[in-house]
Each structure stands twice: as C-alpha cells, then as structure tokens.
Amino acid sequence: MAWIQVRVQTQKALYDDIEAQLLELGAVSITYQDGADQPVLEPGVGETPLWDQLVLLALFSADTDTNALRESLENTLNDTDQIAIDTLEDRVWEREWEQHYQPIQCAPKLWICPSWCQPPDADAINLLLDPGLAFGTGTHPSTAMCLSALAQLPLKQTHVVDYGCGSGILGIAMLALGATSLIAVDNDPQALAATADNCARNGIDNARRLIILPDQDSNAIADASVDILVANILAEPLIHLAPRLLRALKPGGILVLAGLIQSQVTDVSRPYSPDIELRIAESRGDWICLTGIKGLG
C-alpha cells in the first residue's frame, strides 16, 4: 500500500493549528522535525521543547485528494511557509529508522551497538544500547568524549558515579571497563527507567548498580566515597552541583565533566578550584570535555 506524505515547513506559533487541520483532513500520523538546524539540548523534566522553525510530516492514505489537501493548508499558512506532497511506497516503517543507527567505536576496544546490529569486533567491549526516550546514545560529541576519556582511566575495582545518567550509557561503560559498583543519578524518572533497562540488556547484576533520584543521593553517596565521577549534563547544573560532586570524590578521585561549550569552561571550572584543577581533555566542535584529579590535601 502506498501513502501520501505531506511536508509542511512552518513556524512554531502555527504548529497547533496545522496539526489540528492535518488530523481533521485524515492524517494517520504526524512527525515533527527541526526546520532550521536549531539544536534542542537536554530538556527539563516534563518539558517538550519545539524548534522555532518546524517541519511537520503527515501521512495520509493513498486515495486522499491531494489538491484538496493543498488548498486547505494554504489557507492556514503564512506566505513564507512551504508545502510539499509526495507519494511514498509502503515499507516496514517501524524498522525504517533503524538504518540511521549503526555501531559506534568510542575507543580502540569499546563500541556501542544497537541490538539489531552484529558487533564489528567480537573481542571488544560491546555496549548494547538502542535509541530511546532518555538522552545519551553515543552520537552526541559530549557523550562520545566522555566515553573516550573513561576508556583511558584506571577503572578496575573502582566505585563510580554517573551523575545525570540519562540512558545510563556512561555508567554501564564504566562497569564494563572494570568498575566494581555504580550509582546512577538523574532527576528524570524516564532516565532512571532507561538506565535500568539498559543495565539489564547489558547483563549488569543488580547488586552492582544503584539507580536513584538526586534527593536520594545524600544517603547513597557518602562523602569522599567515589573513585571516579562523570557528569555529562549542562553548564549551569555543573556549576550548581560543584560542592556536592566535590564532597563525593575521594582525595585522588577523578572527575569527568561534559555538556558544556568552550565559552563556559572558565565559569564551570571556577567552583571546582582549588580542589581540582580541571583541564580540557578533548574538544569536538564547540563541545568540551574536562577532567581533573581531586587533591590529596
């Protein structure tokens, strides 16, 4: 069965009206896409941010009157908005998106592999991770740099924390690389559920991981108890959390911070000094990964 696809490029202010109109005209599905290469970073809990310029993709049955579709939509849109109507041949749509996700090499012997792909290197550490609701699949530069940094650390027999765990990818990587135990912290219940699912998918014993909300961390993370702590979030929470993260680290403990850009390095580093002298471990585009060792004094 073929389908009619309607592609509408418009502004955020009109999306409600256009979505309602498309549904009234018989759309069986509607998808939102970025219309102007405007990144949406990790949203707050309960937030569903949209881009200023949107592309709405709507699917209709093949017998839909395309002339009537176009005429109806043109009466709603602004002069700058655009409509394109195409015929799509039927496919196994629920599998189409999988072609966009392939194994990612994060370090010489560390890969992220979607469950439907054969690991390229059977002798490497292959983390099984499917794209989902929580942030963190290894494709973002911040996540990729954290994974690269973690792969170079002495993780054997360490107690580690992934603060702002998202999908759990960084914590799972640390366990796979030799850490003894993990505490994963996030303020989004969806992230905690995703981390638990991904731990199970990767065969992580429940006894090795604790997955908690931030208000539970004061009971779970004792002061000076953590060997390695990674926080891949955003600049503002990294600044706000500095006292908590510093207290958690043992003297000689290692801190890995990401989710910030070059212009934010000074502001993020300041509250961690003089306990830790943070340095730029890697940069990719504007994104920066900082690492440092807590002093022994």
C-alpha positions, -999 to 999 in steps of 0.1 A, spaced: 0 0 0 13 34 -9 10 65 12 7 103 6 32 123 26 26 160 33 56 180 43 48 214 58 75 238 68 62 264 92 68 284 124 63 272 160 34 296 165 13 278 139 20 241 147 -11 236 169 -34 249 142 -17 230 114 -16 197 134 -53 200 142 -60 207 105 -40 177 93 -57 154 117 -91 168 106 -81 161 70 -74 125 78 -37 123 87 -29 89 103 4 101 117 23 134 122 60 137 129 79 169 139 114 177 127 138 206 131 133 231 102 164 253 106 192 233 122 184 246 157 196 221 184 174 213 213 196 204 242 185 182 271 151 194 282 139 198 318 117 172 334 82 174 319 93 198 291 87 191 254 105 219 236 100 226 199 121 244 174 113 279 162 111 266 126 93 232 122 88 206 96 56 186 100 55 153 82 19 139 79 10 105 63 -24 100 45 -39 70 28 -32 67 -9 -67 77 -20 -66 111 -4 -74 141 -26 -41 159 -27 -55 190 -44 -80 194 -15 -52 189 10 -30 216 -5 -59 241 -9 -70 236 27 -35 240 41 -26 271 20 -55 289 37 -38 285 71 -1 290 63 19 322 61 34 333 28 69 321 39 57 286 47 61 257 23 41 226 14 53 195 -5 32 165 -12 47 132 -23 37 96 -28 56 70 -7 58 34 -14 49 12 15 78 -1 37 82 -17 71 80 17 87 87 6 122 121 -6 110 130 23 87 146 44 115 170 16 124 191 22 93 202 56 108 218 39 139 250 18 134 277 6 157 299 35 171 335 30 181 343 51 212 378 38 219 401 12 204 382 -17 222 349 0 231 318 0 209 282 10 212 260 -14 192 222 -13 186 206 -46 193 198 -53 157 235 -49 146 262 -75 147 292 -61 168 320 -53 144 346 -65 169 336 -96 189 367 -93 211 360 -57 221 337 -44 249 304 -40 231 277 -20 249 242 -28 237 222 4 235 191 12 215 179 48 210 151 56 234 135 84 254 165 92 276 194 113 265 226 95 255 232 72 226 269 80 220 262 101 189 265 135 207 300 148 210 298 153 247 288 116 253 314 104 228 342 124 245 332 111 279 334 75 267 368 82 251 380 97 284 366 69 305 382 43 284 416 57 293 410 57 331 421 31 357 386 17 363 394 -17 378 379 -22 413 365 14 415 333 28 429 319 52 403 290 76 399 272 87 367 255 120 377 228 129 352 228 94 338 202 97 310 203 64 292 229 50 316 255 47 288 284 62 308 278 42 339 274 10 320 306 17 301 325 21 334 311 -12 348 321 -29 315 356 -14 318 361 -29 353 343 -7 379 330 -27 408 299 -6 416 279 22 401 255 48 414 235 64 386 216 96 394 191 116 374 161 139 380 140 123 352 121 91 361 123 82 324 161 83 325 161 61 356 138 35 338 160 37 307 192 31 327 177 1 345 165 -14 312 200 -8 296 217 -23 326 196 -54 322 202 -55 284 240 -55 291 238 -82 318 247 -59 347 240 -76 380 215 -56 401 239 -58 431 265 -37 411 242 -7 404 220 17 423 197 40 403 184 69 422 169 104 421 191 134 432 172 138 466 183 103 474 220 108 467 229 122 501 220 89 517 235 68 489 268 86 482 289 91 513 314 119 514 348 110 499 335 76 488 337 79 450 368 70 429 355 83 396 326 106 389 313 116 355 286 143 349 275 149 313 248 175 318 249 212 311 270 241 323 245 256 348 239 224 368 276 216 367 282 249 384 254 244 409 264 208 417 301 215 423 300 213 461 281 181 461 303 164 434 335 176 452 323 161 485 316 128 469 350 123 454 378 107 474 412 125 475 429 114 443 395 107 428 389 116 391 362 139 378 349 140 342 326 168 332 309 174 299 278 191 283 295 225 281 310 246 253 343 264 250 329 298 263 317 281 295 349 265 306 361 293 329 327 296 347 323 258 351 359 253 363 358 281 389 337 264 417 358 233 415 391 252 422 413 248 442 402 212 450 405 202 414 424 218 385 403 209 355 418 207 321 404 202 287 407 165 278 392 169 244 371 192 222 348 184 193 335 215 176 324 238 204 318 210 228 344 204 256 352 175 280 370 185 312 389 161 335 408 166 368 421 148 399 410 159 434 439 170 456 451 149 485 451 178 509 
